[in-house]
């Protein structure tokens, strides 16, 4: 009697990457520690800035940096918010070698490559010239360009529809579990990136690498 081997490895055609903490550096805790060394009056409460509505509107392209400063002035010292933003551009957002190693390893296996990221217009304009890997993509969706941001399901649908992708053929890598869960709710598989070596192991287990 013959034994049938069942292949449980899912067949992906497209791999979607977040930017922050996946392909580029984004470590708010490190940023705030750096700011506290510069100014001991800086509080850990600055870690909450990326979760504020003002920052979300910044990511969606609705707010400028000046708008963010005004919107948050009653919650945080204006000087500290300005330090947070300036420090972000000085010490964060550089391409991550470990992330790009994964990116090009996946690309070399023939997958179509996409980016889906919450990224403000100002940040994109400042960083674009340093992100040569963007030229190696098959497509990208940035929150500021369409007024939508993760984990809103509509931004995932936009990516799928714009590039005619099937959710079951996509794998998404993001540093936030809430964004991965939102993707899974519409049929896109995902990996939380809290350690690049762990992501590599999962990619190997899934048959991507």
DOTILUM-609773 format. One record per residue: x, y, z of N, C-alpha, C in turn; residue number from 1; residue in three letters. Coordinates in nm, 4 decimals, padded with zeros to 6 digits. Example, Ala and Ser with C-alpha at 12.3 -4.5 7.8 and 13.67 -1.06 7.14 Angstrom:
BEGIN
01.3190, -00.5690, 00.7800, 01.2300, -00.4500, 00.7800, 01.3200, -00.3300, 00.7800, 1, ALA .
01.2850, -00.2250, 00.7080, 01.3670, -00.1060, 00.7140, 01.2900, 00.0030, 00.7870, 2, SER .
This chain:
BEGIN
00.0855, -00.1194, 00.0000, 00.0000, 00.0000, 00.0000, 00.0889, 00.1241, 00.0000, 1, UNK .
00.0617, 00.2168, -00.0890, 00.1444, 00.3371, -00.0975, 00.1046, 00.4365, 00.0099, 2, UNK .
00.2024, 00.5112, 00.0547, 00.1784, 00.6142, 00.1562, 00.1792, 00.7503, 00.0896, 3, UNK .
00.0722, 00.8250, 00.1067, 00.0630, 00.9583, 00.0464, 00.1214, 01.0610, 00.1421, 4, UNK .
00.2146, 01.1398, 00.0940, 00.2751, 01.2447, 00.1751, 00.1975, 01.3736, 00.1528, 5, UNK .
00.1476, 01.4275, 00.2597, 00.0700, 01.5512, 00.2507, 00.1618, 01.6695, 00.2781, 6, UNK .
00.1706, 01.7593, 00.1845, 00.2550, 01.8783, 00.1995, 00.1754, 01.9876, 00.2691, 7, UNK .
00.2164, 02.0181, 00.3928, 00.1434, 02.1184, 00.4707, 00.2014, 02.2584, 00.4538, 8, UNK .
00.3068, 02.2701, 00.3717, 00.3681, 02.4007, 00.3503, 00.2805, 02.4830, 00.2568, 9, UNK .
00.2436, 02.6004, 00.3025, 00.1576, 02.6872, 00.2229, 00.2362, 02.7461, 00.1065, 10, UNK .
00.1703, 02.7631, -00.0065, 00.2361, 02.8193, -00.1241, 00.2145, 02.9701, -00.1283, 11, UNK .
00.3215, 03.0434, -00.1104, 00.3162, 03.1891, -00.1176, 00.3748, 03.2354, -00.2501, 12, UNK .
00.3262, 03.3475, -00.2967, 00.3831, 03.4104, -00.4155, 00.4357, 03.5502, -00.3854, 13, UNK .
00.3835, 03.6102, -00.2781, 00.4151, 03.7496, -00.2464, 00.4539, 03.7623, -00.0998, 14, UNK .
00.5613, 03.8363, -00.0734, 00.6017, 03.8633, 00.0644, 00.5978, 04.0145, 00.0848, 15, UNK .
00.5268, 04.0551, 00.1899, 00.5028, 04.1965, 00.2192, 00.5792, 04.2329, 00.3460, 16, UNK .
00.6582, 04.3380, 00.3391, 00.7389, 04.3817, 00.4525, 00.6893, 04.5154, 00.5061, 17, UNK .
00.6884, 04.5271, 00.6375, 00.6788, 04.6576, 00.7019, 00.8171, 04.7225, 00.6916, 18, UNK .
00.8257, 04.8519, 00.7203, 00.9563, 04.9177, 00.7245, 01.0126, 04.9226, 00.8663, 19, UNK .
00.9459, 04.9978, 00.9566, 00.9995, 05.0206, 01.0897, 01.0218, 04.8932, 01.1691, 20, UNK .
01.1452, 04.8742, 01.2176, 01.1878, 04.7594, 01.2984, 01.1923, 04.6295, 01.2185, 21, UNK .
01.1677, 04.6382, 01.0885, 01.1786, 04.5213, 01.0010, 01.2900, 04.5448, 00.8988, 22, UNK .
01.2736, 04.6472, 00.8164, 01.3763, 04.6806, 00.7171, 01.4580, 04.8033, 00.7563, 23, UNK .
01.4012, 04.8878, 00.8424, 01.4754, 05.0057, 00.8887, 01.4658, 05.0141, 01.0408, 24, UNK .
01.5609, 05.0815, 01.0991, 01.5684, 05.0896, 01.2452, 01.4516, 05.1703, 01.3014, 25, UNK .
01.3854, 05.1135, 01.4020, 01.2814, 05.1865, 01.4745, 01.2730, 05.1282, 01.6145, 26, UNK .
01.3332, 05.1988, 01.7094, 01.3397, 05.1540, 01.8481, 01.3112, 05.2744, 01.9377, 27, UNK .
01.1820, 05.3033, 01.9623, 01.1473, 05.4204, 02.0439, 01.2090, 05.4193, 02.1831, 28, UNK .
01.2246, 05.3005, 02.2424, 01.2852, 05.2937, 02.3764, 01.4294, 05.3424, 02.3725, 29, UNK .
01.5028, 05.3003, 02.2719, 01.6403, 05.3475, 02.2567, 01.6427, 05.4982, 02.2337, 30, UNK .
01.5496, 05.5462, 02.1515, 01.5413, 05.6895, 02.1225, 01.5184, 05.7696, 02.2500, 31, UNK .
01.4237, 05.7270, 02.3326, 01.3932, 05.8010, 02.4555, 01.5098, 05.7928, 02.5541, 32, UNK .
01.5762, 05.6785, 02.5618, 01.6956, 05.6693, 02.6473, 01.8010, 05.7699, 02.6034, 33, UNK .
01.8188, 05.7826, 02.4739, 01.9146, 05.8792, 02.4189, 01.8750, 06.0222, 02.4566, 34, UNK .
01.7464, 06.0527, 02.4454, 01.6987, 06.1874, 02.4781, 01.7144, 06.2172, 02.6267, 35, UNK .
01.6934, 06.1169, 02.7110, 01.7070, 06.1368, 02.8560, 01.8512, 06.1640, 02.8954, 36, UNK .
01.9448, 06.1076, 02.8196, 02.0855, 06.1392, 02.8464, 02.1160, 06.2841, 02.8102, 37, UNK .
02.0492, 06.3335, 02.7058, 02.0676, 06.4732, 02.6656, 01.9983, 06.5688, 02.7614, 38, UNK .
01.8813, 06.5262, 02.8102, 01.8000, 06.6130, 02.8957, 01.7280, 06.5260, 02.9989, 39, UNK .
01.7741, 06.5229, 03.1228, 01.7135, 06.4380, 03.2262, 01.5664, 06.4678, 03.2542, 40, UNK .
01.5168, 06.5823, 03.2081, 01.3755, 06.6137, 03.2310, 01.2830, 06.5387, 03.1351, 41, UNK .
01.3401, 06.4750, 03.0338, 01.2598, 06.3962, 02.9398, 01.1984, 06.2772, 03.0128, 42, UNK .
01.0711, 06.2521, 02.9847, 00.9971, 06.1454, 03.0522, 00.9754, 06.0256, 02.9600, 43, UNK .
00.9619, 05.9082, 03.0218, 00.9291, 05.7874, 02.9451, 00.7923, 05.7976, 02.8782, 44, UNK .
00.7126, 05.8942, 02.9197, 00.5804, 05.9108, 02.8584, 00.5905, 05.9430, 02.7092, 45, UNK .
00.7078, 05.9884, 02.6640, 00.7256, 06.0152, 02.5208, 00.7102, 05.8883, 02.4378, 46, UNK .
00.7270, 05.7728, 02.5020, 00.7091, 05.6461, 02.4310, 00.5669, 05.6303, 02.3782, 47, UNK .
00.4738, 05.7055, 02.4360, 00.3337, 05.6949, 02.3948, 00.3019, 05.7806, 02.2726, 48, UNK .
00.3952, 05.8648, 02.2307, 00.3684, 05.9557, 02.1186, 00.3230, 05.8822, 01.9923, 49, UNK .
00.3894, 05.7721, 01.9523, 00.3450, 05.7049, 01.8291, 00.2043, 05.6456, 01.8360, 50, UNK .
00.1478, 05.6348, 01.9580, 00.0116, 05.5821, 01.9711, -00.0941, 05.6920, 01.9759, 51, UNK .
-00.0516, 05.8175, 01.9751, -00.1477, 05.9274, 01.9842, -00.2207, 05.9476, 01.8515, 52, UNK .
-00.3385, 06.0080, 01.8593, -00.4140, 06.0385, 01.7375, -00.3368, 06.1357, 01.6489, 53, UNK .
-00.2632, 06.2266, 01.7122, -00.1849, 06.3232, 01.6346, -00.0817, 06.2516, 01.5480, 54, UNK .
-00.0144, 06.1525, 01.6063, 00.0876, 06.0791, 01.5304, 00.0237, 05.9938, 01.4215, 55, UNK .
-00.0911, 05.9363, 01.4527, -00.1619, 05.8575, 01.3512, -00.2007, 05.9462, 01.2330, 56, UNK .
-00.2433, 06.0686, 01.2627, -00.2763, 06.1621, 01.1552, -00.1519, 06.2058, 01.0783, 57, UNK .
-00.0394, 06.2110, 01.1475, 00.0894, 06.2389, 01.0839, 00.1217, 06.1269, 00.9847, 58, UNK .
00.1065, 06.0023, 01.0293, 00.1323, 05.8875, 00.9419, 00.0384, 05.8849, 00.8219, 59, UNK .
-00.0858, 05.9263, 00.8425, -00.1847, 05.9215, 00.7346, -00.1723, 06.0375, 00.6365, 60, UNK .
-00.0820, 06.1301, 00.6657, -00.0638, 06.2428, 00.5752, -00.1561, 06.3596, 00.6028, 61, UNK .
-00.2315, 06.3531, 00.7126, -00.3248, 06.4608, 00.7461, -00.2570, 06.5737, 00.8238, 62, UNK .
-00.1511, 06.5400, 00.8982, -00.0817, 06.6374, 00.9828, 00.0625, 06.6548, 00.9363, 63, UNK .
00.1106, 06.7776, 00.9485, 00.2526, 06.8070, 00.9313, 00.3205, 06.7953, 01.0680, 64, UNK .
00.4518, 06.8093, 01.0698, 00.5236, 06.8095, 01.1977, 00.4730, 06.9230, 01.2856, 65, UNK .
00.4499, 07.0388, 01.2265, 00.3996, 07.1526, 01.3033, 00.2632, 07.1212, 01.3635, 66, UNK .
00.1785, 07.0535, 01.2883, 00.0469, 07.0145, 01.3392, 00.0602, 06.9208, 01.4592, 67, UNK .
00.1558, 06.8290, 01.4526, 00.1789, 06.7357, 01.5634, 00.2223, 06.8122, 01.6879, 68, UNK .
00.3129, 06.9064, 01.6709, 00.3603, 06.9860, 01.7845, 00.2452, 07.0604, 01.8509, 69, UNK .
00.1579, 07.1171, 01.7700, 00.0435, 07.1914, 01.8242, -00.0542, 07.0965, 01.8933, 70, UNK .
-00.0827, 06.9833, 01.8295, -00.1815, 06.8894, 01.8833, -00.1380, 06.8290, 02.0163, 71, UNK .
-00.0073, 06.8144, 02.0355, 00.0425, 06.7481, 02.1565, 00.0911, 06.8451, 02.2635, 72, UNK .
00.0797, 06.9744, 02.2393, 00.1401, 07.0712, 02.3312, 00.0755, 07.0731, 02.4695, 73, UNK .
-00.0494, 07.0263, 02.4798, -00.1142, 07.0216, 02.6111, -00.0871, 06.8905, 02.6845, 74, UNK .
-00.0234, 06.7959, 02.6158, 00.0037, 06.6651, 02.6754, 00.1504, 06.6481, 02.7120, 75, UNK .
00.2378, 06.7003, 02.6274, 00.3822, 06.6896, 02.6486, 00.4451, 06.8272, 02.6304, 76, UNK .
00.5573, 06.8530, 02.6974, 00.6283, 06.9781, 02.6700, 00.6647, 06.9851, 02.5213, 77, UNK .
00.6339, 07.0960, 02.4603, 00.6587, 07.1116, 02.3166, 00.8046, 07.0815, 02.2815, 78, UNK .
00.8953, 07.1258, 02.3681, 01.0380, 07.1046, 02.3437, 01.0712, 06.9559, 02.3383, 79, UNK .
01.0046, 06.8768, 02.4225, 01.0319, 06.7334, 02.4257, 00.9783, 06.6626, 02.3010, 80, UNK .
00.8624, 06.7061, 02.2546, 00.8079, 06.6463, 02.1320, 00.8992, 06.6787, 02.0140, 81, UNK .
00.9475, 06.8018, 02.0113, 01.0396, 06.8413, 01.9047, 01.1679, 06.7593, 01.9120, 82, UNK .
01.2176, 06.7354, 02.0335, 01.3365, 06.6517, 02.0513, 01.3109, 06.5093, 02.0029, 83, UNK .
01.1915, 06.4578, 02.0314, 01.1560, 06.3224, 01.9895, 01.1602, 06.3110, 01.8370, 84, UNK .
01.1004, 06.4081, 01.7700, 01.0952, 06.4041, 01.6235, 01.2343, 06.4230, 01.5634, 85, UNK .
01.3080, 06.5209, 01.6143, 01.4428, 06.5441, 01.5622, 01.5338, 06.4251, 01.5901, 86, UNK .
01.5194, 06.3663, 01.7102, 01.5992, 06.2493, 01.7451, 01.5658, 06.1294, 01.6584, 87, UNK .
01.4387, 06.1180, 01.6218, 01.3969, 06.0093, 01.5332, 01.4730, 06.0160, 01.4012, 88, UNK .
01.4839, 06.1354, 01.3461, 01.5530, 06.1496, 01.2181, 01.7044, 06.1337, 01.2310, 89, UNK .
01.7585, 06.1671, 01.3483, 01.9034, 06.1583, 01.3668, 01.9507, 06.0177, 01.4027, 90, UNK .
01.8727, 05.9467, 01.4855, 01.9228, 05.8203, 01.5415, 01.8446, 05.6971, 01.4973, 91, UNK .
01.7352, 05.7157, 01.4260, 01.6510, 05.6041, 01.3840, 01.6353, 05.6045, 01.2315, 92, UNK .
01.5632, 05.5041, 01.1824, 01.5167, 05.4964, 01.0434, 01.6245, 05.4630, 00.9406, 93, UNK .
01.7457, 05.4283, 00.9877, 01.8473, 05.3827, 00.8933, 01.8162, 05.2387, 00.8511, 94, UNK .
01.8524, 05.2005, 00.7286, 01.8317, 05.0617, 00.6865, 01.8997, 04.9637, 00.7817, 95, UNK .
01.8310, 04.8536, 00.8104, 01.8830, 04.7497, 00.8995, 01.9480, 04.6392, 00.8165, 96, UNK .
02.0739, 04.6116, 00.8419, 02.1435, 04.5092, 00.7635, 02.0772, 04.3728, 00.7788, 97, UNK .
02.0341, 04.3386, 00.9017, 01.9717, 04.2083, 00.9224, 01.8366, 04.1982, 00.8517, 98, UNK .
01.7665, 04.3119, 00.8418, 01.6403, 04.3132, 00.7697, 01.6609, 04.3015, 00.6198, 99, UNK .
01.7604, 04.3729, 00.5689, 01.7871, 04.3679, 00.4253, 01.8439, 04.2327, 00.3832, 100, UNK .
01.9179, 04.1674, 00.4730, 01.9652, 04.0316, 00.4430, 01.8464, 03.9388, 00.4190, 101, UNK .
01.7452, 03.9500, 00.5054, 01.6241, 03.8691, 00.4880, 01.5513, 03.9068, 00.3595, 102, UNK .
01.5393, 04.0366, 00.3374, 01.4691, 04.0877, 00.2196, 01.5279, 04.0282, 00.0914, 103, UNK .
01.6596, 04.0365, 00.0783, 01.7218, 03.9900, -00.0458, 01.7304, 03.8379, -00.0528, 104, UNK .
01.7329, 03.7721, 00.0629, 01.7268, 03.6258, 00.0618, 01.5919, 03.5794, 00.0081, 105, UNK .
01.4853, 03.6464, 00.0522, 01.3509, 03.6130, 00.0034, 01.3384, 03.6466, -00.1447, 106, UNK .
01.3862, 03.7633, -00.1824, 01.3769, 03.8060, -00.3226, 01.4496, 03.7087, -00.4150, 107, UNK .
01.5635, 03.6570, -00.3683, 01.6429, 03.5659, -00.4519, 01.5703, 03.4346, -00.4791, 108, UNK .
01.4667, 03.4065, -00.3990, 01.3891, 03.2841, -00.4192, 01.2739, 03.3043, -00.5173, 109, UNK .
01.2638, 03.4248, -00.5722, 01.1667, 03.4489, -00.6784, 01.0317, 03.5030, -00.6356, 110, UNK .
01.0179, 03.5405, -00.5094, 00.8907, 03.5962, -00.4628, 00.8752, 03.7406, -00.5088, 111, UNK .
00.7510, 03.7822, -00.5271, 00.7246, 03.9234, -00.5514, 00.7315, 03.9957, -00.4172, 112, UNK .
00.7899, 04.1148, -00.4195, 00.8231, 04.1854, -00.2961, 00.7442, 04.3155, -00.2850, 113, UNK .
00.6841, 04.3341, -00.1668, 00.6027, 04.4526, -00.1432, 00.6357, 04.5131, -00.0066, 114, UNK .
00.6044, 04.6405, 00.0069, 00.6133, 04.7091, 00.1361, 00.4764, 04.7654, 00.1694, 115, UNK .
00.4372, 04.7499, 00.2958, 00.3149, 04.8100, 00.3495, 00.3536, 04.8753, 00.4808, 116, UNK .
00.3522, 05.0089, 00.4842, 00.4089, 05.0771, 00.6007, 00.3320, 05.2028, 00.6381, 117, UNK .
00.3208, 05.2241, 00.7690, 00.2734, 05.3519, 00.8216, 00.3933, 05.4463, 00.8223, 118, UNK .
00.3914, 05.5430, 00.7321, 00.5080, 05.6294, 00.7127, 00.4577, 05.7661, 00.6702, 119, UNK .
00.4956, 05.8692, 00.7449, 00.4485, 06.0039, 00.7136, 00.5144, 06.0581, 00.5871, 120, UNK .
00.4527, 06.1591, 00.5295, 00.5052, 06.2208, 00.4071, 00.6428, 06.2821, 00.4320, 121, UNK .
00.6558, 06.3573, 00.5430, 00.7845, 06.4204, 00.5738, 00.8943, 06.3164, 00.5941, 122, UNK .
00.8595, 06.2095, 00.6631, 00.9585, 06.1057, 00.6894, 00.9997, 06.0365, 00.5602, 123, UNK .
00.9028, 06.0077, 00.4759, 00.9324, 05.9440, 00.3477, 01.0249, 06.0321, 00.2640, 124, UNK .
00.9943, 06.1607, 00.2582, 01.0751, 06.2517, 00.1770, 01.2177, 06.2631, 00.2304, 125, UNK .
01.2331, 06.2584, 00.3628, 01.3664, 06.2680, 00.4221, 01.4482, 06.1409, 00.4009, 126, UNK .
01.3809, 06.0272, 00.4006, 01.4517, 05.8990, 00.4027, 01.4634, 05.8307, 00.2668, 127, UNK .
01.3822, 05.8698, 00.1720, 01.3708, 05.7965, 00.0457, 01.5061, 05.7698, -00.0205, 128, UNK .
01.5910, 05.8702, -00.0264, 01.7192, 05.8543, -00.0961, 01.8127, 05.7548, -00.0278, 129, UNK .
01.7858, 05.7239, 00.0995, 01.8686, 05.6265, 00.1719, 01.8147, 05.4842, 00.1610, 130, UNK .
01.6984, 05.4699, 00.0983, 01.6336, 05.3392, 00.0921, 01.6414, 05.2825, -00.0501, 131, UNK .
01.7604, 05.2454, -00.0912, 01.7779, 05.1949, -00.2279, 01.6989, 05.0667, -00.2518, 132, UNK .
01.6699, 04.9919, -00.1450, 01.5955, 04.8666, -00.1603, 01.4547, 04.8894, -00.2142, 133, UNK .
01.4023, 05.0113, -00.2009, 01.2685, 05.0392, -00.2531, 01.2627, 05.0209, -00.4043, 134, UNK .
01.3766, 05.0350, -00.4698, 01.3805, 05.0171, -00.6152, 01.3713, 04.8698, -00.6547, 135, UNK .
01.3844, 04.7807, -00.5568, 01.3790, 04.6374, -00.5845, 01.2435, 04.5768, -00.5489, 136, UNK .
01.1449, 04.6625, -00.5277, 01.0103, 04.6171, -00.4939, 00.9243, 04.5978, -00.6183, 137, UNK .
00.8219, 04.5158, -00.6016, 00.7188, 04.5038, -00.7046, 00.6019, 04.5977, -00.6765, 138, UNK .
00.6020, 04.6568, -00.5572, 00.4976, 04.7522, -00.5232, 00.5085, 04.7945, -00.3781, 139, UNK .
00.4453, 04.9064, -00.3454, 00.4493, 04.9571, -00.2077, 00.3260, 05.0418, -00.1806, 140, UNK .
00.2810, 05.0362, -00.0561, 00.1726, 05.1229, -00.0097, 00.2192, 05.1897, 00.1188, 141, UNK .
00.2179, 05.3231, 00.1178, 00.2544, 05.4013, 00.2349, 00.1307, 05.4756, 00.2853, 142, UNK .
00.1146, 05.4761, 00.4156, -00.0059, 05.5327, 00.4764, -00.0317, 05.6766, 00.4342, 143, UNK .
00.0742, 05.7577, 00.4268, 00.0545, 05.8999, 00.3974, -00.0029, 05.9227, 00.2577, 144, UNK .
00.0203, 05.8276, 00.1679, -00.0211, 05.8463, 00.0286, -00.1696, 05.8207, 00.0069, 145, UNK .
-00.2320, 05.7439, 00.0992, -00.3726, 05.7074, 00.0774, -00.4623, 05.7416, 00.1958, 146, UNK .
-00.4062, 05.8020, 00.3011, -00.4882, 05.8423, 00.4149, -00.5419, 05.7269, 00.4968, 147, UNK .
-00.4737, 05.6133, 00.4913, -00.5114, 05.4952, 00.5694, -00.3877, 05.4425, 00.6395, 148, UNK .
-00.4073, 05.3765, 00.7538, -00.2929, 05.3227, 00.8272, -00.3292, 05.1885, 00.8899, 149, UNK .
-00.2294, 05.1027, 00.9021, -00.2472, 04.9774, 00.9751, -00.2823, 05.0094, 01.1204, 150, UNK .
-00.3666, 04.9324, 01.1843, -00.4243, 04.8048, 01.1415, -00.5619, 04.8146, 01.0750, 151, UNK .
-00.5973, 04.9287, 01.0212, -00.7245, 04.9420, 00.9499, -00.7276, 04.8404, 00.8343, 152, UNK .
-00.8269, 04.7525, 00.8300, -00.8325, 04.6523, 00.7223, -00.8305, 04.7133, 00.5828, 153, UNK .
-00.8789, 04.8370, 00.5696, -00.8877, 04.8980, 00.4372, -00.7513, 04.9156, 00.3711, 154, UNK .
-00.6463, 04.9347, 00.4507, -00.5149, 04.9530, 00.3885, -00.4634, 04.8210, 00.3310, 155, UNK .
-00.5014, 04.7100, 00.3937, -00.4639, 04.5784, 00.3410, -00.5424, 04.5495, 00.2124, 156, UNK .
-00.6713, 04.5809, 00.2159, -00.7529, 04.5619, 00.0958, -00.7006, 04.6483, -00.0195, 157, UNK .
-00.6566, 04.7688, 00.0133, -00.6024, 04.8580, -00.0901, -00.4809, 04.7939, -00.1568, 158, UNK .
-00.3903, 04.7394, -00.0753, -00.2715, 04.6735, -00.1300, -00.3108, 04.5570, -00.2204, 159, UNK .
-00.4020, 04.4734, -00.1719, -00.4441, 04.3567, -00.2495, -00.5077, 04.3967, -00.3820, 160, UNK .
-00.5974, 04.4947, -00.3755, -00.6695, 04.5357, -00.4962, -00.5789, 04.6104, -00.5938, 161, UNK .
-00.4920, 04.6948, -00.5399, -00.4070, 04.7766, -00.6263, -00.3085, 04.6916, -00.7064, 162, UNK .
-00.2609, 04.5829, -00.6433, -00.1623, 04.4980, -00.7114, -00.2195, 04.3625, -00.7519, 163, UNK .
-00.3509, 04.3490, -00.7397, -00.4214, 04.2273, -00.7814, -00.3608, 04.1025, -00.7161, 164, UNK .
-00.3487, 04.1089, -00.5846, -00.2923, 03.9986, -00.5075, -00.4042, 03.9190, -00.4409, 165, UNK .
-00.3819, 03.7900, -00.4263, -00.4744, 03.7053, -00.3519, -00.4224, 03.6925, -00.2088, 166, UNK .
-00.5069, 03.7164, -00.1087, -00.4582, 03.7145, 00.0300, -00.3917, 03.5837, 00.0694, 167, UNK .
-00.4452, 03.4714, 00.0210, -00.3896, 03.3411, 00.0590, -00.2518, 03.3157, -00.0023, 168, UNK .
-00.2107, 03.4001, -00.0967, -00.0787, 03.3855, -00.1582, 00.0225, 03.4848, -00.1006, 169, UNK .
-00.0185, 03.5563, 00.0061, 00.0665, 03.6602, 00.0642, 00.1141, 03.6229, 00.2043, 170, UNK .
00.2345, 03.6673, 00.2352, 00.2916, 03.6544, 00.3694, 00.3397, 03.7925, 00.4117, 171, UNK .
00.2984, 03.8363, 00.5297, 00.3258, 03.9718, 00.5779, 00.4176, 03.9661, 00.6992, 172, UNK .
00.5201, 04.0508, 00.7006, 00.6147, 04.0585, 00.8126, 00.6089, 04.1986, 00.8713, 173, UNK .
00.5728, 04.2082, 00.9995, 00.5543, 04.3375, 01.0666, 00.5999, 04.3231, 01.2114, 174, UNK .
00.6433, 04.4325, 01.2718, 00.6918, 04.4241, 01.4098, 00.5805, 04.4272, 01.5137, 175, UNK .
00.4580, 04.4609, 01.4738, 00.3479, 04.4721, 01.5699, 00.2462, 04.3602, 01.5518, 176, UNK .
00.2174, 04.2906, 01.6614, 00.1230, 04.1794, 01.6562, -00.0155, 04.2246, 01.6102, 177, UNK .
-00.0556, 04.3458, 01.6483, -00.1887, 04.3943, 01.6106, -00.2007, 04.4077, 01.4592, 178, UNK .
-00.0918, 04.4430, 01.3924, -00.0946, 04.4555, 01.2465, -00.0974, 04.3188, 01.1784, 179, UNK .
-00.0284, 04.2226, 01.2382, -00.0314, 04.0862, 01.1852, -00.1701, 04.0257, 01.2039, 180, UNK .
-00.2307, 04.0500, 01.3197, -00.3646, 03.9969, 01.3449, -00.4657, 04.0546, 01.2467, 181, UNK .
-00.4534, 04.1836, 01.2177, -00.5442, 04.2466, 01.1209, -00.5284, 04.1831, 00.9833, 182, UNK .
-00.4041, 04.1526, 00.9463, -00.3796, 04.0874, 00.8172, -00.4422, 03.9482, 00.8143, 183, UNK .
-00.4249, 03.8743, 00.9229, -00.4781, 03.7382, 00.9283, -00.6303, 03.7369, 00.9200, 184, UNK .
-00.6932, 03.8410, 00.9717, -00.8396, 03.8487, 00.9685, -00.8944, 03.8575, 00.8263, 185, UNK .
-00.8102, 03.9006, 00.7314, -00.8570, 03.9060, 00.5925, -00.7860, 03.8013, 00.5057, 186, UNK .
-00.7220, 03.7047, 00.5718, -00.6676, 03.5912, 00.4988, -00.5217, 03.5983, 00.4611, 187, UNK .
-00.4497, 03.7016, 00.5101, -00.3066, 03.7143, 00.4828, -00.2295, 03.6548, 00.6003, 188, UNK .
-00.1441, 03.5585, 00.5729, -00.0622, 03.4999, 00.6785, 00.0440, 03.6014, 00.7211, 189, UNK .
00.0968, 03.5852, 00.8430, 00.1926, 03.6842, 00.8899, 00.2899, 03.6322, 00.9928, 190, UNK .
00.3978, 03.7074, 01.0089, 00.5019, 03.6781, 01.1076, 00.5309, 03.8069, 01.1836, 191, UNK .
00.5291, 03.7997, 01.3170, 00.5683, 03.9147, 01.3983, 00.7204, 03.9196, 01.4039, 192, UNK .
00.7766, 04.0331, 01.3663, 00.9223, 04.0484, 01.3636, 00.9696, 04.1159, 01.4919, 193, UNK .
01.0030, 04.0342, 01.5920, 01.0650, 04.0891, 01.7124, 01.2106, 04.0458, 01.7229, 194, UNK .
01.2524, 03.9622, 01.6283, 01.3903, 03.9149, 01.6218, 01.4120, 03.8602, 01.4807, 195, UNK .
01.5086, 03.9151, 01.4103, 01.5253, 03.8779, 01.2698, 01.5674, 03.7319, 01.2512, 196, UNK .
01.6436, 03.6783, 01.3448, 01.6825, 03.5378, 01.3328, 01.5617, 03.4466, 01.3501, 197, UNK .
01.4718, 03.4847, 01.4411, 01.3489, 03.4069, 01.4587, 01.2639, 03.4129, 01.3324, 198, UNK .
01.2584, 03.5295, 01.2700, 01.1828, 03.5428, 01.1447, 01.2430, 03.4519, 01.0380, 199, UNK .
01.3756, 03.4498, 01.0300, 01.4415, 03.3626, 00.9320, 01.4034, 03.2163, 00.9558, 200, UNK .
01.4006, 03.1751, 01.0825, 01.3646, 03.0370, 01.1148, 01.2214, 03.0062, 01.0719, 201, UNK .
01.1305, 03.1012, 01.0959, 00.9906, 03.0794, 01.0570, 00.9781, 03.0747, 00.9051, 202, UNK .
01.0517, 03.1603, 00.8365, 01.0503, 03.1582, 00.6898, 01.1002, 03.0239, 00.6369, 203, UNK .
01.1992, 02.9680, 00.7030, 01.2494, 02.8360, 00.6636, 01.1437, 02.7288, 00.6892, 204, UNK .
01.0765, 02.7390, 00.8050, 00.9722, 02.6419, 00.8384, 00.8562, 02.6481, 00.7397, 205, UNK .
00.8284, 02.7684, 00.6905, 00.7180, 02.7871, 00.5964, 00.7583, 02.7562, 00.4526, 206, UNK .
00.8852, 02.7230, 00.4331, 00.9312, 02.6883, 00.2995, 00.9622, 02.8068, 00.2110, 207, UNK .
00.9677, 02.9258, 00.2701, 00.9995, 03.0458, 00.1919, 01.1499, 03.0537, 00.1671, 208, UNK .
01.2281, 03.0171, 00.2673, 01.3745, 03.0141, 00.2538, 01.4241, 02.8696, 00.2654, 209, UNK .
